[in-house]
Amino acid sequence: MSSPSSHPTVVVVGGGVLGVSAAYHLSREGAQVVLLERDHLAAGASWGNAGTVSPGHPPLNQPGRVGAAVRQMMDPTSPLYIKPRWDPRLWGWLLDFARNCTAERVEEVMRILSPLGHEGLTGFQEIIETEGLDCGFSADGYLDVCRTEEGREEAAHEAEVIRPYGYHPELLDADAIARAEPTLGPVVGGVFYPEAATLRPDCFVRELAEAARRRGACLREGVEVAEVMHGSGTVRGVRTVQGEVVGADAVVLATGPFSLALAEELGVSLPVQPGKGYHQDVKVAPDGAPPLRTACVLHETSVFCTPMDGSVRFAGTMEFSGLNDTVRRPRLEQLTRAARTYFPGLGARPPHSEWCGLRPVSSDGLPVVGPVPGMDDVVLATGHGMLGLTLGPVSGALVADWILRGGPDPLYRALAPARFAGG
């Protein structure tokens, strides 16, 4: 905001991890917050993600990524799938994505996201302790497990990418992996990431929402925003699809890929695409999931396996097929099919939860957190890709910095949407 106030009225649009985190940090610092969620709190990716907090994770933009995607494009079960179709916006996004798949870009992204990841993990621990959140938080790290020598070489390379940024991945041989997670079948080795955590994502978001409510935030579900009202470069509030006007000194747009339409009405076109992910939850039982004690990512298939409340959540894939919630059964079923090759004890019990949801993925590997150009009192928080949970609370703190103090640390100003040409 041009003249930051410590007690503005802020409307936060979106009740996922980013919106709720923004509402929490703003209300904690004295802002009058109204959060509007079109569905229910913790819907979408904030409910169905893998529940893994993985700071320091390299960006999706990496050398060779586009070539691999093209080779796999016709395989509906590949970890990265692009549905062949005529979509000028998607192809423009892919061209920009390809331009950003360089070693230099990875280094630039890591320079910004690595300290943010450290702050994010500390932020999780501080919030959970301060507010007494009951969300199954466990800071025990996770394993990147490899069945092939090629996979192990890739995993070792990714570990070396993040090591210079204050992270301490540990290369493990097959015996060490077996000791860490006895339910795995034969593997050749992998990597242990100690600076990582797991939790129940929906519980975290709902509990954090209650903490924001205790600090004075008003959280309303089932309220969809139709437009951001503004004039002469100043926000006035929002109008809902029911015609209600909610006045505000500032507005936060944190509705994942659905933020794009509202942003475009303000003259901002973002290179962000909806990336669909899936999960299957299988109960731990003799005929079900093995009693997993350490969260794992199965390297060759990019499937995350996370213990959750007596079940194991098998989650993953990145599918670019447009803004829809269509379930592609082969991709969904690939999760447990792939897991069975790593966990011989995985039985035939059917999943008790199946899900797909959308994550907003930016073309340049960085999330979009900052004000709409020329309109400092409308702040965007989107484009986090697979790091929405990991960077949710710290992104909420950045939103509060923009609204209450006119901006965060100069390093994080690189996340603002002004970085995009014409936006």
Secondary structure as GFF3:
##gff-version 3
##sequence-region A 1 423
A	DSSP	beta_strand	9	13	.	.	.	ID=ss1
A	DSSP	alpha_helix	17	28	.	.	.	ID=ss2
A	DSSP	beta_strand	32	37	.	.	.	ID=ss3
A	DSSP	alpha_helix	45	48	.	.	.	ID=ss4
A	DSSP	beta_strand	52	53	.	.	.	ID=ss5
A	DSSP	alpha_helix	65	72	.	.	.	ID=ss6
A	DSSP	beta_strand	80	82	.	.	.	ID=ss7
A	DSSP	alpha_helix	88	99	.	.	.	ID=ss8
A	DSSP	alpha_helix	103	131	.	.	.	ID=ss9
A	DSSP	beta_strand	142	146	.	.	.	ID=ss10
A	DSSP	alpha_helix	149	162	.	.	.	ID=ss11
A	DSSP	three_ten_helix	163	165	.	.	.	ID=ss12
A	DSSP	beta_strand	170	173	.	.	.	ID=ss13
A	DSSP	alpha_helix	174	180	.	.	.	ID=ss14
A	DSSP	beta_strand	189	193	.	.	.	ID=ss15
A	DSSP	beta_strand	197	198	.	.	.	ID=ss16
A	DSSP	alpha_helix	201	214	.	.	.	ID=ss17
A	DSSP	beta_strand	218	221	.	.	.	ID=ss18
A	DSSP	beta_strand	225	231	.	.	.	ID=ss19
A	DSSP	beta_strand	234	240	.	.	.	ID=ss20
A	DSSP	beta_strand	245	247	.	.	.	ID=ss21
A	DSSP	beta_strand	250	253	.	.	.	ID=ss22
A	DSSP	three_ten_helix	256	258	.	.	.	ID=ss23
A	DSSP	alpha_helix	259	264	.	.	.	ID=ss24
A	DSSP	beta_strand	272	283	.	.	.	ID=ss25
A	DSSP	beta_strand	295	298	.	.	.	ID=ss26
A	DSSP	beta_strand	303	308	.	.	.	ID=ss27
A	DSSP	beta_strand	311	320	.	.	.	ID=ss28
A	DSSP	alpha_helix	329	342	.	.	.	ID=ss29
A	DSSP	beta_strand	353	362	.	.	.	ID=ss30
A	DSSP	beta_strand	368	372	.	.	.	ID=ss31
A	DSSP	beta_strand	375	382	.	.	.	ID=ss32
A	DSSP	three_ten_helix	385	387	.	.	.	ID=ss33
A	DSSP	alpha_helix	392	405	.	.	.	ID=ss34
A	DSSP	three_ten_helix	410	415	.	.	.	ID=ss35
A	DSSP	three_ten_helix	417	419	.	.	.	ID=ss36
###
